[in-house]
Amino acid sequence: MSGLIALLDDVAGIAKVAAASIDDVAGQAAKAGAKAAGAVIDDAAVTPKYVQGFRADRELPIVGKIAWGSIKNKLIILLPVAMLLSSFAPWAIAPLLMLGGGYLCFEGAEKIWHALFPQDHTWDHAEHDEGDPTHLEEAKVAGAIKTDFILSAEIMTIALSAIPPSNIYMKTATLAVVAVGITVAVYGSVALIVKADDLGLLMSSKGRLGVTRATGRGIVKAMPGFMKLLTVVGTAAMLWVGGKIVVPGLREMGWSPIYDVIKEAAKSASHAVGEGAAGIVGWAVTAGLDGVFGFLLGLLLIPLATRVIGPIWGAVFKGRA
């Protein structure tokens, strides 16, 4: 009997340790996910554009394909790479993070440039075979997954940098929780966004109460404008996140003039408004200037990406997407 009691006591002790570890993983995952909030917003804002122009019955399947690709990006590719880098080449994390930040700056700036000068055609690997819906869907999904890979790499790298020193098992578990949790949150939100107009149409035609039908009509009327707003938010988030990554990265590499200018501007703006709004004003100025820097950097990268890297990429991977 004493042996059984001792065994049960050991089991209880192991359970307590396991529960504490789960709590630690959950807590670290929540903090790490919060650090990556900017990239998460960007991901959620960018994705709905990939279902525009398709039949309503294809919207959720497309979102599902992109979400599955995102999970594979994070768990099969990025998580092992992040663990290897963390263990054997931690010095490479910052340059890779800056490379991804530069890509986000290019994406955001290229969208603004194309909106201002639509006649100035730039290379786009997903822009082909528009007459074939099946092939177009495959191309859109492939393009979305490629973009998600960059955003997921940013999310995973930012999350990794936010995890306190711990063993590799704790880091792996925390990053896995971040990967799954963020993917569910992002693509669950995207699914709700892209089906909101269908819900509004159903409410307006089937609702029993006048207020229900009126709400449905309001949703249907509001969704086109909301989608345009979401595109603007996504582009702004790309530039903000990209600039926020590159500016401190340059400082860590020994070149800090831009970081110092932004910091001093935010400090001056905070002092000008007083203590009550100093925090939010300082953040807004920093975010705005990070975004401006991201846009300028993106403009510089457009010729390189569209005239050199893009055509090479298209030639090498043509037909493989």
C-alpha positions as CSV (number, residue, x, y, z in Angstrom):
1,M,0.0,0.0,0.0
2,S,2.8,2.4,0.9
3,G,4.3,1.8,-2.6
4,L,1.0,2.6,-4.3
5,I,0.7,5.8,-2.2
6,A,4.3,6.8,-3.2
7,L,3.6,6.1,-6.9
8,L,0.4,8.2,-6.7
9,D,2.4,11.0,-5.0
10,D,5.0,10.8,-7.8
11,V,2.3,11.0,-10.5
12,A,0.7,14.0,-8.7
13,G,4.1,15.7,-8.7
14,I,4.6,15.0,-12.4
15,A,1.1,16.3,-13.1
16,K,1.9,19.5,-11.2
17,V,5.1,20.0,-13.2
18,A,3.3,19.3,-16.5
19,A,0.5,21.7,-15.6
20,A,3.1,24.4,-14.6
21,S,4.9,23.8,-17.9
22,I,1.6,24.2,-19.9
23,D,0.9,27.4,-18.0
24,D,4.4,28.7,-18.8
25,V,4.0,27.8,-22.5
26,A,0.6,29.4,-22.7
27,G,1.8,32.6,-20.9
28,Q,4.9,32.9,-23.0
29,A,2.9,32.2,-26.2
30,A,0.5,35.0,-25.3
31,K,3.3,37.5,-24.7
32,A,5.2,36.4,-27.8
33,G,2.0,36.6,-29.9
34,A,1.3,40.1,-28.6
35,K,4.8,41.2,-29.7
36,A,3.9,40.0,-33.2
37,A,0.6,41.9,-33.3
38,G,1.6,44.2,-36.1
39,A,2.4,41.4,-38.5
40,V,-0.7,39.6,-37.5
41,I,-2.9,42.6,-38.3
42,D,-1.0,42.8,-41.6
43,D,-1.7,39.2,-42.4
44,A,-5.4,39.5,-41.6
45,A,-5.8,42.6,-43.6
46,V,-3.9,41.4,-46.7
47,T,-5.5,37.9,-47.1
48,P,-9.2,38.8,-48.0
49,K,-8.0,40.3,-51.4
50,Y,-7.1,36.8,-52.6
51,V,-10.8,35.7,-52.7
52,Q,-12.1,38.8,-54.5
53,G,-13.5,38.0,-57.9
54,F,-14.4,34.3,-57.1
55,R,-17.8,32.7,-56.7
56,A,-19.2,32.8,-53.2
57,D,-19.0,29.0,-52.8
58,R,-15.3,29.1,-53.5
59,E,-14.4,31.8,-50.9
60,L,-14.2,29.5,-47.8
61,P,-12.4,26.7,-49.7
62,I,-9.8,29.2,-50.8
63,V,-9.4,30.6,-47.3
64,G,-9.0,27.0,-46.0
65,K,-6.3,26.2,-48.6
66,I,-4.4,29.4,-47.6
67,A,-4.8,28.6,-43.9
68,W,-3.5,25.0,-44.4
69,G,-0.6,26.4,-46.4
70,S,0.1,28.9,-43.5
71,I,0.1,26.1,-40.9
72,K,2.6,24.1,-43.1
73,N,4.7,27.2,-43.5
74,K,4.9,27.8,-39.8
75,L,5.1,24.2,-38.4
76,I,7.0,22.3,-41.1
77,I,9.4,24.9,-42.4
78,L,9.7,27.9,-40.1
79,L,9.5,26.3,-36.7
80,P,12.5,23.9,-37.3
81,V,14.5,26.6,-39.0
82,A,13.8,29.0,-36.1
83,M,15.0,26.3,-33.6
84,L,18.1,25.6,-35.6
85,L,18.9,29.3,-35.9
86,S,18.3,29.9,-32.2
87,S,20.6,27.0,-31.3
88,F,23.4,27.3,-33.8
89,A,23.2,30.7,-35.5
90,P,21.5,33.3,-33.4
91,W,23.5,36.0,-35.2
92,A,21.5,35.2,-38.4
93,I,18.1,36.0,-36.9
94,A,18.4,39.8,-37.1
95,P,19.5,39.9,-40.8
96,L,16.8,37.5,-41.8
97,L,14.2,39.5,-39.9
98,M,15.4,42.7,-41.7
99,L,15.2,40.9,-45.1
100,G,11.6,40.1,-44.4
101,G,11.0,43.6,-43.2
102,G,12.4,44.9,-46.5
103,Y,10.1,42.6,-48.4
104,L,7.1,44.0,-46.5
105,C,8.2,47.6,-47.3
106,F,8.5,46.6,-51.0
107,E,5.0,45.0,-51.0
108,G,3.4,48.1,-49.4
109,A,5.2,50.6,-51.5
110,E,4.5,48.6,-54.7
111,K,0.7,48.6,-53.9
112,I,0.7,52.4,-53.5
113,W,2.8,52.9,-56.6
114,H,0.5,50.7,-58.7
115,A,-2.6,52.5,-57.3
116,L,-1.0,55.9,-58.3
117,F,0.4,54.7,-61.6
118,P,-1.7,51.8,-62.8
119,Q,-0.3,52.0,-66.3
120,D,3.2,51.4,-65.0
121,H,3.0,47.6,-65.2
122,T,5.3,45.7,-62.8
123,W,6.0,42.0,-62.7
124,D,3.5,39.9,-60.9
125,H,3.9,36.1,-60.7
126,A,0.2,35.6,-60.1
127,E,-1.0,37.7,-63.0
128,H,-1.7,35.1,-65.7
129,D,-4.4,32.8,-67.1
130,E,-7.2,35.0,-65.9
131,G,-9.6,33.2,-68.3
132,D,-9.2,29.8,-66.4
133,P,-10.9,30.0,-63.0
134,T,-9.3,26.9,-61.7
135,H,-5.8,27.9,-62.7
136,L,-6.4,31.5,-61.4
137,E,-7.6,30.1,-58.1
138,E,-4.4,27.9,-57.9
139,A,-2.3,30.9,-58.7
140,K,-4.0,33.1,-56.2
141,V,-3.7,30.5,-53.4
142,A,0.0,30.0,-54.3
143,G,0.6,33.8,-54.3
144,A,-1.2,34.1,-50.9
145,I,0.9,31.3,-49.4
146,K,4.1,32.8,-50.6
147,T,3.1,36.2,-49.1
148,D,2.0,34.3,-45.9
149,F,5.4,32.7,-45.7
150,I,7.1,36.1,-45.4
151,L,4.5,37.3,-42.9
152,S,4.7,34.0,-41.0
153,A,8.5,34.3,-40.9
154,E,8.1,37.7,-39.4
155,I,5.6,36.5,-36.8
156,M,7.7,33.5,-35.8
157,T,11.0,35.5,-35.6
158,I,9.4,38.3,-33.6
159,A,7.8,35.7,-31.3
160,L,11.1,33.9,-30.9
161,S,12.8,37.1,-29.9
162,A,10.1,37.7,-27.3
163,I,10.5,34.3,-25.6
164,P,12.7,34.5,-22.4
165,P,15.7,32.3,-22.2
166,S,14.6,28.7,-21.8
167,N,15.4,25.2,-23.1
168,I,14.7,24.2,-26.7
169,Y,11.6,22.1,-25.7
170,M,9.9,25.1,-24.1
171,K,10.8,27.4,-27.0
172,T,9.5,24.8,-29.5
173,A,6.2,24.3,-27.6
174,T,5.7,28.0,-27.3
175,L,6.4,28.7,-30.9
176,A,4.0,25.9,-31.9
177,V,1.3,27.3,-29.8
178,V,1.9,30.8,-31.3
179,A,1.8,29.4,-34.8
180,V,-1.4,27.5,-34.4
181,G,-3.2,30.2,-32.3
182,I,-2.3,33.0,-34.7
183,T,-3.2,31.0,-37.8
184,V,-6.6,30.1,-36.3
185,A,-7.2,33.8,-35.3
186,V,-6.1,35.3,-38.6
187,Y,-7.9,32.9,-41.0
188,G,-11.0,32.6,-38.7
189,S,-11.3,36.4,-38.9
190,V,-10.7,36.3,-42.7
191,A,-13.4,33.7,-43.1
192,L,-15.9,35.9,-41.2
193,I,-14.9,39.0,-43.2
194,V,-15.3,37.4,-46.6
195,K,-18.7,35.8,-45.7
196,A,-20.1,38.9,-44.0
197,D,-21.8,40.1,-47.3
198,D,-23.5,36.7,-47.7
199,L,-24.7,36.9,-44.1
200,G,-26.0,40.4,-44.7
201,L,-27.8,39.2,-47.8
202,L,-29.4,36.3,-45.9
203,M,-30.5,38.6,-43.1
204,S,-32.0,41.2,-45.5
205,S,-34.0,38.5,-47.4
206,K,-34.9,36.0,-44.6
207,G,-35.0,38.1,-41.5
208,R,-38.3,38.1,-39.6
209,L,-37.9,41.5,-38.0
210,G,-37.5,44.8,-39.8
211,V,-34.4,45.7,-37.8
212,T,-32.8,42.4,-38.8
213,R,-33.5,43.0,-42.5
214,A,-32.3,46.6,-42.2
215,T,-29.1,45.4,-40.5
216,G,-28.5,42.9,-43.3
217,R,-28.9,45.6,-45.9
218,G,-26.5,47.8,-44.0
219,I,-23.9,45.0,-43.9
220,V,-24.2,44.4,-47.7
221,K,-23.9,48.2,-48.4
222,A,-20.9,48.6,-46.0
223,M,-18.8,45.6,-47.1
224,P,-17.3,47.1,-50.4
225,G,-16.2,50.1,-48.5
226,F,-14.9,48.0,-45.6
227,M,-12.9,45.8,-47.9
228,K,-11.3,48.9,-49.5
229,L,-10.5,50.2,-46.0
230,L,-9.1,46.8,-45.1
231,T,-6.8,47.0,-48.1
232,V,-5.6,50.5,-47.0
233,V,-5.0,49.2,-43.5
234,G,-3.1,46.2,-44.8
235,T,-0.9,48.3,-46.9
236,A,-0.2,50.7,-44.0
237,A,0.5,47.8,-41.7
238,M,3.0,46.4,-44.2
239,L,4.9,49.7,-44.3
240,W,4.7,50.2,-40.5
241,V,5.8,46.6,-39.6
242,G,8.5,46.7,-42.3
243,G,9.9,50.0,-41.1
244,K,9.6,49.0,-37.5
245,I,11.8,45.9,-38.2
246,V,14.4,47.5,-40.4
247,V,15.0,50.8,-38.4
248,P,16.0,49.0,-35.1
249,G,17.8,46.4,-37.1
250,L,20.0,49.0,-38.8
251,R,20.7,50.4,-35.3
252,E,21.8,47.0,-34.0
253,M,24.1,46.7,-37.0
254,G,25.8,50.0,-36.0
255,W,24.0,52.6,-38.1
256,S,21.5,54.6,-36.0
257,P,20.8,58.0,-37.6
258,I,17.3,57.1,-38.7
259,Y,16.5,55.5,-35.4
260,D,17.7,58.5,-33.5
261,V,15.7,61.0,-35.7
262,I,12.5,59.0,-35.2
263,K,13.1,58.6,-31.4
264,E,13.8,62.4,-31.0
265,A,10.7,63.3,-33.1
266,A,8.5,61.1,-30.9
267,K,10.1,62.5,-27.7
268,S,9.5,66.1,-28.9
269,A,5.9,65.4,-29.8
270,S,5.2,63.7,-26.5
271,H,6.6,66.7,-24.6
272,A,4.5,69.0,-26.7
273,V,1.2,67.5,-25.7
274,G,1.9,66.9,-22.0
275,E,1.7,63.8,-19.9
276,G,-2.0,62.9,-20.6
277,A,-1.5,62.0,-24.2
278,A,2.2,61.6,-24.3
279,G,2.2,57.9,-24.6
280,I,-0.2,57.6,-27.5
281,V,1.3,60.6,-29.3
282,G,4.8,59.2,-29.0
283,W,3.6,55.8,-30.3
284,A,1.7,57.4,-33.2
285,V,4.7,59.5,-34.3
286,T,7.0,56.6,-34.1
287,A,4.6,54.3,-36.1
288,G,4.0,57.1,-38.7
289,L,7.7,57.7,-39.2
290,D,8.5,54.0,-39.3
291,G,5.8,53.8,-42.0
292,V,7.2,56.7,-44.0
293,F,10.7,55.1,-43.8
294,G,9.2,51.8,-44.9
295,F,7.5,53.5,-47.9
296,L,10.7,55.2,-49.0
297,L,12.7,52.0,-48.6
298,G,10.0,50.1,-50.5
299,L,10.2,52.7,-53.4
300,L,14.0,52.1,-53.6
301,L,13.4,48.3,-53.7
302,I,10.7,48.4,-56.4
303,P,13.2,48.5,-59.4
304,L,15.4,45.8,-57.9
305,A,12.4,43.5,-57.1
306,T,10.4,44.0,-60.3
307,R,13.1,44.4,-62.9
308,V,15.7,42.0,-61.6
309,I,14.5,39.5,-58.9
310,G,11.0,39.2,-60.2
311,P,11.8,38.1,-63.8
312,I,14.6,35.8,-62.5
313,W,12.1,34.2,-60.0
314,G,9.5,33.8,-62.8
315,A,12.0,32.2,-65.1
316,V,13.2,29.7,-62.5
317,F,9.9,28.8,-61.0
318,K,7.6,29.1,-64.0
319,G,5.0,26.5,-63.9
320,R,6.0,25.2,-60.5
321,A,3.6,27.2,-58.3
